[in-house]
Amino acid sequence: MKRKLLLVLFSICLIQVSAQHNIKSMRYNVKSLGMNVGEFTVTQYTNNEGLITTESVNEIRVKVLLPYKIKYTLYTTHKDGRLLQSHLQTKKNNKLDSDTWLIADANDYICVKDNDTVYINEPITYTGSLLYFNEPVDIEHVYKEKSGEKRFIKSIGDHMYALVNNKGDVTHEYTYTDGILTNAKIKHSIADIYLEYCN
């Protein structure tokens, strides 16, 4: 199993360094409680074979009693409407907190999180990393790489969408202009978080 996993990881690394032809990049301010608490950048690469690679980096800095910094780095690869792989690392105060690989294997996925392995036996097509450059028109579900959950998404207005959890509660709201995500609202128990496009 370990040898097979290493071979898959090596092949994914080769995919990521393949020639990239179309590059799009976005930058967002992250705000909460009226303050700018961080920055979010996302870059999408597409090559002539239709391989879509996305890199997103989210850094949040909060100071309550002591400074606190959290950084999410996510890489995903899609082809032909299917997720091939994702790699998510979380660091808290510059120390690795979690490390998660999700790798396509025939019709299933192997998920390796902090050395624990599980299998996902369902197709994954549209993921959270696609939300920024690909308005979810006619999309019903989004796979969220950070939580490892498939969420229902619905239209709530012209170029506006809501992500819904399994209790039916809206957790995220997205607004698009010309197919590009310009604003997002993430509902949180302590305080809502806002992404504001600033390119």
Phi, psi and chi 1 to 4 in degrees:
 res  aa     phi    psi   chi1   chi2   chi3   chi4
   1 MET       -  -44.6  173.4   64.4 -171.6      -
   2 LYS   -63.6  -39.8  -74.2 -174.4  177.5  179.1
   3 ARG   -64.0  -43.7  174.0  176.9  -79.1 -177.6
   4 LYS   -60.2  -43.5 -178.7  178.8  179.9 -177.1
   5 LEU   -64.1  -41.1 -175.0   58.3      -      -
   6 LEU   -63.5  -40.0  -73.1  172.6      -      -
   7 LEU   -63.8  -40.9  -72.3  172.5      -      -
   8 VAL   -64.6  -44.8  172.5      -      -      -
   9 LEU   -61.0  -40.2  -69.0  174.7      -      -
  10 PHE   -63.9  -42.5  179.0   71.2      -      -
  11 SER   -65.5  -34.2   66.3      -      -      -
  12 ILE   -66.1  -40.2  -66.4  -58.7      -      -
  13 CYS   -60.3  -38.5  -69.1      -      -      -
  14 LEU   -65.3  -38.4  -70.0  178.9      -      -
  15 ILE   -60.0  -43.4  -72.4  172.7      -      -
  16 GLN   -67.6  -25.0  -70.9 -174.3  -12.4      -
  17 VAL   -97.5    6.0  -62.8      -      -      -
  18 SER   -66.1  158.8   62.6      -      -      -
  19 ALA   -58.1  128.1      -      -      -      -
  20 GLN  -107.5  135.6  -52.4  -64.1  -24.6      -
  21 HIS  -114.9  -37.2  -61.3  -75.4      -      -
  22 ASN  -114.4  122.2 -173.8   10.8      -      -
  23 ILE  -123.1  128.4  -57.5  173.9      -      -
  24 LYS  -124.2  142.5  -58.6  175.3 -175.4  175.5
  25 SER  -139.5  141.7 -172.5      -      -      -
  26 MET  -133.9  151.2  -58.1  -85.9  -77.3      -
  27 ARG  -134.4  138.4 -173.0  166.8   59.5   91.5
  28 TYR  -129.2  145.0  -59.1   87.4      -      -
  29 ASN   -84.4  141.3  -74.2  -36.6      -      -
  30 VAL  -106.1  122.1 -178.3      -      -      -
  31 LYS  -126.5  149.1  -64.7 -173.2  175.7 -178.7
  32 SER  -157.0  141.1 -174.2      -      -      -
  33 LEU    52.9   35.0  -61.9  171.8      -      -
  34 GLY    76.8    6.2      -      -      -      -
  35 MET  -116.0  149.7  -61.6  179.9  -67.5      -
  36 ASN   -82.5  115.1 -168.8   -3.1      -      -
  37 VAL  -110.6    0.0  -64.3      -      -      -
  38 GLY   173.3 -169.8      -      -      -      -
  39 GLU  -140.7  145.1 -174.5  174.5  -78.2      -
  40 PHE  -129.4  127.2 -179.1   76.0      -      -
  41 THR  -124.2  143.5   57.7      -      -      -
  42 VAL  -141.4  135.7   57.4      -      -      -
  43 THR  -129.8  133.9  -55.1      -      -      -
  44 GLN  -119.9  129.3 -178.6  174.9  -78.5      -
  45 TYR  -113.9  134.9  -50.8   87.8      -      -
  46 THR  -129.2  131.9  -53.2      -      -      -
  47 ASN  -105.3  179.6   70.8    9.7      -      -
  48 ASN   -66.3  -19.3  -73.3  -19.9      -      -
  49 GLU   -89.7    4.5  -71.0   76.9   40.8      -
  50 GLY    82.0   13.6      -      -      -      -
  51 LEU   -78.0  124.4 -165.7   71.0      -      -
  52 ILE  -111.1  117.5  -59.9  170.8      -      -
  53 THR  -114.5  130.3  -55.1      -      -      -
  54 THR  -122.5  136.0  -54.6      -      -      -
  55 GLU  -122.6  125.0  174.1 -172.8    9.9      -
  56 SER  -131.8  138.9   52.1      -      -      -
  57 VAL  -129.9  124.5  179.5      -      -      -
  58 ASN  -122.6  116.2 -171.5   -4.5      -      -
  59 GLU  -117.2  124.5  -68.9 -169.9   71.0      -
  60 ILE  -122.3  132.5  -61.8  174.5      -      -
  61 ARG  -123.9  122.9  -60.7  169.6  -62.9  -81.1
  62 VAL  -128.3  139.9  179.8      -      -      -
  63 LYS  -127.2  109.4 -174.1  173.6 -177.6 -179.8
  64 VAL  -106.6  -80.0 -178.0      -      -      -
  65 LEU   -97.3  -43.5  -63.3  174.7      -      -
  66 LEU  -126.2  152.1  -65.1  171.7      -      -
  67 PRO   -62.4  139.9  -18.4   29.5      -      -
  68 TYR  -136.5  129.1 -179.0   76.1      -      -
  69 LYS  -127.7  132.5  178.3 -178.9  175.0 -176.6
  70 ILE  -128.5  138.3 -172.8  163.4      -      -
  71 LYS  -133.2  125.3 -179.8  177.8 -178.8  179.7
  72 TYR  -108.4  130.6  -61.0   98.1      -      -
  73 THR  -124.8  123.1  -55.2      -      -      -
  74 LEU  -129.1  130.3  172.9   65.9      -      -
  75 TYR  -119.1  132.3  -61.0   92.2      -      -
  76 THR  -134.0  154.9   62.0      -      -      -
  77 THR  -133.8  127.8  -55.5      -      -      -
  78 HIS  -122.6  149.3  -66.5   77.3      -      -
  79 LYS  -152.9  138.4 -172.6  172.6 -176.1 -177.2
  80 ASP    53.4   40.3  -62.2  -31.7      -      -
  81 GLY    73.3   19.7      -      -      -      -
  82 ARG  -133.4  138.3 -177.1  179.9 -173.2 -131.1
  83 LEU   -71.5  126.8  175.7   68.9      -      -
  84 LEU   -93.4  -38.4  -63.8 -177.0      -      -
  85 GLN  -165.7  156.9   64.7   89.3   22.9      -
  86 SER  -143.4  150.5   70.5      -      -      -
  87 HIS  -137.7  117.1 -177.7 -150.3      -      -
  88 LEU  -119.9  126.4  172.3   65.2      -      -
  89 GLN  -120.0  137.3  -81.0 -166.3  -23.5      -
  90 THR  -119.3  129.7  -55.7      -      -      -
  91 LYS  -121.2  136.1  -69.0 -175.9  178.3 -179.4
  92 LYS  -118.1  122.7  -66.9 -178.1  178.4  177.7
  93 ASN    49.6   45.8  -68.2  -31.7      -      -
  94 ASN    69.1   10.0  -62.1  -41.3      -      -
  95 LYS  -111.7  137.2  -67.9 -177.0  179.2  178.4
  96 LEU   -61.3  124.5 -175.4   64.4      -      -
  97 ASP  -104.6  -39.1 -175.7   64.3      -      -
  98 SER  -153.6  154.4   67.1      -      -      -
  99 ASP  -143.2  115.6 -170.0   27.9      -      -
 100 THR  -129.0  126.2  -53.6      -      -      -
 101 TRP  -110.0  138.2  -79.7   92.7      -      -
 102 LEU  -126.7  120.1 -175.0   65.8      -      -
 103 ILE  -130.0  129.4  -56.7  155.4      -      -
 104 ALA   -68.7  136.2      -      -      -      -
 105 ASP  -139.5   99.1  179.4   27.9      -      -
 106 ALA    57.7 -113.5      -      -      -      -
 107 ASN   -99.4   -3.7  -63.6  -39.9      -      -
 108 ASP  -114.7 -176.0  -57.6  -35.4      -      -
 109 TYR  -131.1  144.3  -71.1   87.7      -      -
 110 ILE  -102.6  124.7  -57.5  167.8      -      -
 111 CYS  -112.7  119.5 -178.4      -      -      -
 112 VAL  -115.7  111.8 -178.4      -      -      -
 113 LYS  -123.0  116.3 -177.9  173.7 -177.2  178.9
 114 ASP    48.2   46.4  -56.6  -33.8      -      -
 115 ASN    75.3    2.5  -62.4  -41.1      -      -
 116 ASP   -98.3  137.7  -69.0  -32.0      -      -
 117 THR  -116.4  131.3  -57.1      -      -      -
 118 VAL  -134.2  164.0  -64.1      -      -      -
 119 TYR  -114.3  140.9  -69.2   87.7      -      -
 120 ILE  -112.4  119.3  -62.2  173.4      -      -
 121 ASN  -104.3   50.2  -60.0  -49.9      -      -
 122 GLU  -151.3  153.3   60.4  178.8  -38.7      -
 123 PRO   -69.5  146.0   24.0  -32.0      -      -
 124 ILE  -123.1  118.3  -62.0  175.1      -      -
 125 THR  -114.6  -71.4   54.0      -      -      -
 126 TYR   -93.2  125.2 -167.8   96.0      -      -
 127 THR  -121.0  170.1   67.9      -      -      -
 128 GLY   -58.3  -30.3      -      -      -      -
 129 SER   -70.2  -17.7   62.2      -      -      -
 130 LEU   -85.6  -12.9  -66.6  177.7      -      -
 131 LEU   -60.4  -26.9  -78.3  165.4      -      -
 132 TYR   -76.3  -38.2  -54.1   96.2      -      -
 133 PHE  -114.6    0.7  -58.6  101.4      -      -
 134 ASN  -135.3   89.5  -53.7  -86.9      -      -
 135 GLU   -52.9  131.5 -176.8  174.3  -13.0      -
 136 PRO   -79.0   54.4   29.2  -35.7      -      -
 137 VAL   -68.2  129.2  177.8      -      -      -
 138 ASP    62.0   20.5  -61.4  -34.2      -      -
 139 ILE   -96.7  135.8  -61.6  -65.3      -      -
 140 GLU  -105.8  -27.3  -66.2 -176.6   -4.7      -
 141 HIS  -136.2  147.2  -65.8   91.6      -      -
 142 VAL  -126.3  129.6  177.0      -      -      -
 143 TYR   -88.5  119.5  178.8   81.5      -      -
 144 LYS   -91.8  113.4  -62.3  -65.9  -70.5  176.7
 145 GLU   -63.2  -35.5  -65.5   93.1  -20.3      -
 146 LYS   -68.0  -41.5  -72.2 -179.4 -175.4  175.8
 147 SER   -95.5  -16.2   63.2      -      -      -
 148 GLY    71.9   27.2      -      -      -      -
 149 GLU  -119.3  150.1  -62.8  173.7  -65.6      -
 150 LYS   -95.8  123.2 -156.5  174.7 -157.6  178.8
 151 ARG  -117.4  146.1  -63.1  -88.2 -178.2   90.3
 152 PHE   -76.2  138.1  178.5   69.3      -      -
 153 ILE  -125.5  140.0 -169.4  167.0      -      -
 154 LYS  -138.3  154.4   62.7 -179.7 -178.3  179.5
 155 SER   -78.1  135.7  173.5      -      -      -
 156 ILE  -123.7    9.3   55.2  172.0      -      -
 157 GLY   166.6 -175.2      -      -      -      -
 158 ASP   -64.5  113.9  -71.3  -18.6      -      -
 159 HIS    58.2   31.1  -53.0  -70.8      -      -
 160 MET  -127.6  138.9  -63.2  177.5   66.5      -
 161 TYR  -138.4  155.0  -55.9   84.3      -      -
 162 ALA  -128.1  137.6      -      -      -      -
 163 LEU   -96.0  134.9 -154.8   62.9      -      -
 164 VAL  -122.9  135.2 -179.8      -      -      -
 165 ASN   -84.4 -178.9   65.0   17.6      -      -
 166 ASN   -70.5   -8.1   55.3   10.5      -      -
 167 LYS   -93.2   -3.9  -63.9  178.4 -178.7  177.8
 168 GLY    89.1    6.8      -      -      -      -
 169 ASP   -87.1  138.6  -60.2  -37.0      -      -
 170 VAL   -72.8  126.5  171.4      -      -      -
 171 THR  -110.2  -28.5   60.7      -      -      -
 172 HIS  -139.6  148.5  -62.3   61.3      -      -
 173 GLU  -129.9  138.1  -65.9  177.8    3.4      -
 174 TYR  -127.5  139.2  -54.4  104.6      -      -
 175 THR  -125.7  134.3  -56.4      -      -      -
 176 TYR  -119.5  147.6  -71.1   79.1      -      -
 177 THR  -131.8  122.3  -56.7      -      -      -
 178 ASP    53.5   38.9  -62.3  -34.3      -      -
 179 GLY    80.7    0.7      -      -      -      -
 180 ILE  -110.8  136.6  -59.2  -64.1      -      -
 181 LEU   -68.2  122.3  179.0   69.4      -      -
 182 THR  -109.3  -28.1   50.5      -      -      -
 183 ASN  -146.3  145.8  -70.6  -81.5      -      -
 184 ALA  -142.4  146.3      -      -      -      -
 185 LYS  -123.9  123.5  177.6 -178.2  178.6 -179.2
 186 ILE  -112.4  116.2  -58.7  161.8      -      -
 187 LYS   -80.3  131.4  -64.2 -170.8  176.1 -176.9
 188 HIS  -134.2  149.2 -164.9  -82.4      -      -
 189 SER   -63.7  -30.4   57.4      -      -      -
 190 ILE   -87.3  -51.2  -61.8  173.1      -      -
 191 ALA  -161.6  142.0      -      -      -      -
 192 ASP   -66.7  149.0  -68.9  -17.1      -      -
 193 ILE  -115.9  137.6  -60.9  169.1      -      -
 194 TYR  -121.1  137.2  -61.4   85.5      -      -
 195 LEU  -106.0  128.0  -66.0 -175.4      -      -
 196 GLU  -124.7  119.3  -63.7 -179.8   -3.6      -
 197 TYR   -60.2  131.4  173.0   60.0      -      -
 198 CYS  -135.5   18.2   59.8      -      -      -
 199 ASN   -66.4      -  -92.8   26.8      -      -
